[in-house]
Amino acid sequence: MRRAIAVAALLAGCALPQESGPRSDGLLRQMRSCLADPDQRPCTLVEASRGFVVIKDRDRTKPYAWLLVPSTDVTGIEDPAVFEAPVAGFWQIGWQVGRRLVPAPPEGLGLAINSVAGRSQNLLHIHVSCVAPEARAALASAPIGTDWAAEPFIEVEGQRFNARRVDRLEPSPFLLLRDLPGAAEDMGGQSLAVIGAADGGYFLVTDSTAPGVAAETEALLDETCGA
């Protein structure tokens, strides 16, 4: 599931309308286009007054995938804006949007943001889709506590992730990620997911970029929703 940091990995990501190939500013231009004309097909929800836009991912291999983006230029997880309103509250907004759009129960709904090395677009975007069955099973069977664990991590198809449980999405998972040793000093190297728990609350799942690999918790999602 982990991909090498190479051209193929950097080009993998969001398929955008009117693009002959991925460009790092493609999603930014689409966001601005949605602000100018909210009735375009990929513009699922435009809430400029609340600071966000929801865009349908146009990648045909991801029929149940949406992207929650800011209505201003925020580059990604490494941007200090993630700790302030409105971006800090995007996980709550993303969850509400996902419950409306994604055909899955709470434990089957996931939100994910990739690291700098694991993304192709330089506009912050949270992926909203279904959770892969393997990830659901791993989370359901692991003794996950309310703090980040030193060991053991959960394992999904050979890839290890750290995880903790929370009852609410406030304070922001972005703020809680800073409690993970080393994360505050290297936010750009982190990837974070929020996945529903069957008995209520949420799992926060994270991965860190390491030499040769990019952190991508989007890998925990099934953007076909089993189709």
C-alpha positions as CSV (number, residue, x, y, z in Angstrom):
1,M,0.0,0.0,0.0
2,R,2.9,2.4,0.6
3,R,4.3,3.9,-2.6
4,A,7.8,5.0,-3.3
5,I,8.3,8.7,-3.6
6,A,8.8,8.8,-7.3
7,V,7.2,10.4,-10.3
8,A,4.5,7.8,-10.4
9,A,3.6,8.6,-6.8
10,L,3.7,12.3,-7.3
11,L,1.5,12.1,-10.3
12,A,-1.1,9.9,-8.6
13,G,-4.0,11.7,-7.0
14,C,-7.0,13.8,-7.9
15,A,-8.2,13.8,-11.4
16,L,-9.4,17.2,-12.3
17,P,-11.7,18.6,-15.0
18,Q,-10.2,20.3,-18.1
19,E,-6.7,18.9,-17.3
20,S,-4.6,17.1,-19.8
21,G,-2.4,15.9,-16.9
22,P,-2.1,16.5,-13.2
23,R,-0.8,20.0,-12.3
24,S,-0.1,21.1,-8.8
25,D,-2.4,24.1,-9.1
26,G,-5.2,22.2,-10.9
27,L,-7.3,21.8,-7.7
28,L,-6.7,25.4,-6.7
29,R,-8.0,26.6,-10.1
30,Q,-11.0,24.3,-9.8
31,M,-11.8,25.7,-6.3
32,R,-11.7,29.3,-7.7
33,S,-13.8,28.3,-10.6
34,C,-16.4,26.8,-8.2
35,L,-16.5,30.1,-6.2
36,A,-17.1,32.0,-9.5
37,D,-19.8,29.5,-10.7
38,P,-21.1,27.1,-8.1
39,D,-23.4,25.4,-10.5
40,Q,-20.6,23.5,-12.3
41,R,-20.9,19.7,-12.2
42,P,-17.9,19.0,-10.0
43,C,-18.8,21.7,-7.5
44,T,-20.9,19.6,-5.0
45,L,-21.1,22.2,-2.2
46,V,-19.8,25.8,-2.2
47,E,-19.9,27.5,1.2
48,A,-17.6,30.5,0.8
49,S,-19.0,32.2,4.0
50,R,-17.9,29.1,6.0
51,G,-14.6,28.9,4.2
52,F,-14.9,25.6,2.2
53,V,-15.8,24.0,-1.1
54,V,-16.6,20.3,-1.8
55,I,-15.6,19.1,-5.2
56,K,-16.3,15.7,-6.7
57,D,-13.2,13.8,-7.6
58,R,-13.3,13.3,-11.4
59,D,-11.1,10.2,-11.4
60,R,-13.2,7.5,-12.9
61,T,-11.6,4.9,-10.7
62,K,-13.0,6.8,-7.7
63,P,-16.8,7.0,-8.2
64,Y,-17.5,7.7,-4.5
65,A,-14.8,10.2,-3.7
66,W,-15.1,13.9,-2.8
67,L,-12.6,16.5,-1.8
68,L,-13.1,19.1,0.9
69,V,-11.0,22.1,0.2
70,P,-10.6,25.6,1.7
71,S,-12.0,28.6,-0.2
72,T,-8.6,30.3,0.2
73,D,-5.1,29.3,-0.7
74,V,-4.0,26.9,2.0
75,T,-1.3,24.6,0.7
76,G,-1.8,21.4,2.8
77,I,-1.2,19.7,6.2
78,E,2.0,21.6,6.6
79,D,0.3,25.0,6.5
80,P,-0.1,26.8,9.9
81,A,-3.7,27.6,8.9
82,V,-4.7,24.0,9.8
83,F,-4.6,25.0,13.4
84,E,-7.0,27.9,13.1
85,A,-10.6,28.4,12.0
86,P,-12.0,27.6,9.6
87,V,-9.6,24.9,8.5
88,A,-9.2,23.4,12.0
89,G,-13.0,22.6,11.8
90,F,-12.8,20.9,8.4
91,W,-12.9,17.4,10.0
92,Q,-16.3,18.1,11.5
93,I,-17.6,19.6,8.2
94,G,-16.1,16.7,6.2
95,W,-17.9,14.2,8.5
96,Q,-21.2,15.9,8.0
97,V,-20.7,16.1,4.2
98,G,-19.7,12.4,4.1
99,R,-22.8,11.3,6.0
100,R,-24.8,12.9,3.3
101,L,-22.9,11.7,0.3
102,V,-21.1,8.5,1.1
103,P,-23.3,5.3,1.0
104,A,-21.9,3.8,4.2
105,P,-22.6,3.5,7.9
106,P,-20.5,5.7,10.3
107,E,-17.9,2.9,10.7
108,G,-17.6,2.7,6.9
109,L,-17.0,6.4,6.4
110,G,-13.4,7.8,6.3
111,L,-11.7,11.2,5.8
112,A,-8.0,11.4,4.9
113,I,-5.3,14.0,4.2
114,N,-2.0,12.9,2.7
115,S,1.5,14.2,3.5
116,V,3.3,16.7,1.2
117,A,5.1,13.8,-0.5
118,G,1.9,11.8,-0.9
119,R,-0.1,14.4,-2.8
120,S,-0.1,15.9,-6.3
121,Q,-2.0,19.1,-5.5
122,N,-0.8,22.1,-3.6
123,L,-4.2,23.0,-2.2
124,L,-5.2,21.4,1.1
125,H,-7.8,18.7,0.4
126,I,-9.4,16.1,2.7
127,H,-10.5,13.0,0.9
128,V,-14.1,11.9,1.8
129,S,-15.1,8.3,0.9
130,C,-15.7,4.8,2.2
131,V,-13.2,2.9,4.4
132,A,-11.5,-0.1,2.9
133,P,-12.7,-3.4,4.5
134,E,-9.2,-4.3,5.6
135,A,-8.9,-1.1,7.5
136,R,-12.3,-1.5,9.1
137,A,-11.4,-5.0,10.3
138,A,-8.0,-3.9,11.6
139,L,-9.4,-1.0,13.6
140,A,-12.3,-3.1,15.0
141,S,-10.0,-5.8,16.3
142,A,-7.2,-3.7,17.7
143,P,-7.1,-2.5,21.4
144,I,-6.9,1.1,20.5
145,G,-6.8,3.6,23.4
146,T,-7.4,7.3,23.8
147,D,-3.8,8.3,23.4
148,W,-1.2,7.8,20.7
149,A,0.6,4.6,21.4
150,A,4.3,3.9,21.3
151,E,3.7,0.3,20.2
152,P,2.1,-1.8,18.8
153,F,0.6,0.0,15.8
154,I,-2.2,-1.4,13.7
155,E,-1.3,-3.1,10.5
156,V,-3.2,-3.0,7.2
157,E,-1.9,-5.0,4.3
158,G,1.6,-4.9,5.6
159,Q,1.6,-1.1,6.4
160,R,1.7,0.1,10.0
161,F,-0.4,3.0,11.3
162,N,-0.6,4.7,14.7
163,A,-4.2,5.2,16.0
164,R,-6.2,6.6,18.9
165,R,-9.8,7.0,19.7
166,V,-11.7,10.2,20.3
167,D,-15.4,10.8,21.3
168,R,-15.6,14.1,19.2
169,L,-13.9,15.9,16.4
170,E,-13.3,18.8,18.7
171,P,-10.6,19.8,19.5
172,S,-9.5,19.5,15.9
173,P,-7.6,16.3,14.9
174,F,-5.0,18.6,13.4
175,L,-4.3,19.9,16.9
176,L,-4.3,16.4,18.4
177,L,-1.8,15.3,15.7
178,R,0.7,17.7,17.2
179,D,0.7,15.5,20.4
180,L,2.3,12.6,18.4
181,P,6.0,12.7,19.1
182,G,7.8,14.3,16.2
183,A,4.7,15.5,14.3
184,A,4.7,19.1,15.4
185,E,8.2,19.5,14.0
186,D,7.3,17.8,10.7
187,M,3.7,18.3,9.9
188,G,4.4,18.1,6.2
189,G,5.6,14.6,6.7
190,Q,2.3,13.4,8.4
191,S,-0.8,11.9,6.9
192,L,-4.0,11.8,9.0
193,A,-7.4,10.0,8.7
194,V,-10.6,10.1,10.6
195,I,-12.7,6.9,10.5
196,G,-15.9,6.2,12.3
197,A,-16.1,3.6,15.1
198,A,-19.0,1.1,15.2
199,D,-19.7,1.8,18.9
200,G,-19.6,5.6,18.5
201,G,-16.8,8.1,18.3
202,Y,-13.9,8.1,15.9
203,F,-10.5,6.6,15.2
204,L,-7.7,9.0,14.4
205,V,-5.2,7.1,12.2
206,T,-1.8,8.5,11.1
207,D,1.3,7.6,9.2
208,S,4.6,9.5,8.8
209,T,6.7,9.8,5.7
210,A,10.0,7.8,5.9
211,P,12.9,7.5,3.5
212,G,11.6,6.1,0.2
213,V,8.0,6.1,1.1
214,A,5.2,8.7,1.3
215,A,2.6,8.9,4.1
216,E,-0.8,8.4,2.5
217,T,-3.7,7.5,4.8
218,E,-5.9,7.8,1.7
219,A,-4.7,4.2,1.2
220,L,-7.1,3.3,4.0
221,L,-10.1,4.4,1.9
222,D,-12.1,2.4,-0.7
223,E,-13.1,5.2,-3.1
224,T,-15.3,2.7,-5.1
225,C,-17.3,1.9,-1.9
226,G,-17.2,-1.8,-3.0
227,A,-18.7,-1.1,-6.5
